[in-house]
């Protein structure tokens, strides 16, 4: 069998299979570390700089290991790339065919049983709803996997999706009449028989959290788990190992009840007392949540939300009463399942009401027609580590941004991995000194100044004009994004005739990126969602402007609670939490610029604190080794070169 040095060599199978393949020592180094961890049942935290070829570096050892491996990603885009492109390509190149399965969460698969109930739940006799339902029914008869990604007209957030998918609470499992044709369980069976299973972090963490409670087994048993985009894990783990309640769960239960009653031989008014009481309690809780603050904004539960407390308590009582009424009907398994759903929802909300102050940050998020509540633990490592140890033998965590200036302490501490994992940092092969320039303009006001927003717009506009487009302008807040979008469009003419201006929120993210790549000289204005998981190699992106250092807002109730907790424990919340988190986010933004060996351009960080504050040195040390300047003439010269690259590629 070929060794890894041959496989990743200049004349190996990967070079023969890929026209643009280059042998990279860093890629081989990472692959060897992953291989050792798989063979020795080890745990590894590995940072791989941009351009290393990280995915191949872990996929090749996984395919060669002979082990059953789960690969988890932070984004659906990477999940689909691994399953549909990278794994088939590598299996052919290596001559090592493997059974590979793609597994998503329930909300991604059609529930046939709920589709059968759709006419009873929605007024679909006419209009767009009827047309949409007809398309879904036609597709349901032809689809093999039942993956709603096959229906582009039904994107995430479409109201019909939750009507035709199941939840863990609503699913009756083997008791369902459609179980033999169930897409969710078919996907799980394929995963159970596969050598490699590709999932996402949400599904994996949900399963691990359920296993902690003694319930979960969504994912098949595996010898090893490789987690790419692992920098997302600390925040995601806090969600899954905390407690959650969403009013949409109650709405869905109420929506299901009429059809469930009729199917089991009861009149729709059989719950004449309990069901209307629950509707009233839900409406009152929604009203109190809406009064508490703006839709979509996280609020600290403890800040004078007594009215919501009382309404939530009444909602718990109404859910319990409904569970008792359903049980009293004695209508068979479907109604018993509905009673369990009501009891589970009541238990979730009651646990949040009774949570101790030191258990975590208790939050409410009002919505336009709904609300959610969360308890996010301050520390997840103590819960996560024993769950990891109880399952797969090898755990590999990798990303381009895990360390702070080569130090993994922050990431390891947040996940509770101290003392049980090895670490590896592989630097990017790119020549940043030649390819990129870091511009820190002089004369910018302090970010707290009322003049900062206008100074940001002016400086960003001058840079975009020097680059003649081909720019990302990244903001730390939606307010700054919208202000700048209006100002830039006014400067460049209504409709932005001079530059194609793309603004986050005005179109879906993938559509904006596609338009940006195809145009070649566009300007994209975005926030956090464009700092990571965005790959625009080539001259279409030659300028990245970052408005501020990405410190989490101290006004955010979760951040405020974590800072208070750190102070209570005698720590320094700025150096232990805020600064490391900002360093990682800043690296992600800077990392958008150079994605290939031929890329060139400028990163401009407008915040004067980067060079004017002592902590700025630590932030700078965490970035790639870009050449720094305050000289606009140097910026102009670099942008002239990158514009020339753009012109040559178009020619």
Buried (B, 14 or more C-beta within 10 A) or exposed (E): EEEBEEBBBEEBBBBEEEEEBBBBEBBBBBBBBBBBBBBEEBBBBBBBBBBBBBBBBBBBBBBBBEBBBBBBBBBBBBBBBBBEEBBBBBBEBBEBEBEBBBBBBBBBBBBBBBBBBBBEBBEBEEEEBBEBBEEBBEBBEEBEBBBBBEBEEBEEEBEBBBBBBBBBBBBBEEEBEBBEEBBBBBBBEBBBEBBBBBBBBBBBBBBBBBBBEEEBEBBBEBBBBBBBBBBBBBEBBBBBBBBBBBBBBBBBBBBBBBBBBBBBEBEEEBBEEBBEBBBEBBEBBBBBBBEBBEEEEBBBBEEEBEBBEEBBBBBBBBBBBBBEBBBEBEBEEBBBBBBBBBBBBBBBBBBBBEBEEEBBBBBBBBBEEBBBBBBBBBBBBEBBBEBBEEBBBBBBBBBBBBBBBEBBEBBBBBBBBEEEBBBBBBBBBBEBEEBBBBBBBEEBBEBEEEEBBBBBBEBBBBBBBBBBBBBBBBBBBBEBBBBBBEBBBEBBEEEBEBBBBBBBBEEEBEEBBEBBBEBBBBBBBBBBEBBBBBBBBBBBBBBBBBBBBBBBEEEBBBBBBBBEBBEEEEEEBBEBBBBBBBBBBBBBBBBBBBBBEEBBBBBBBBBBBBBEEEBBEBBBEBBBBBBBBEEBEBBBEBBEBBBEBBEEEEE
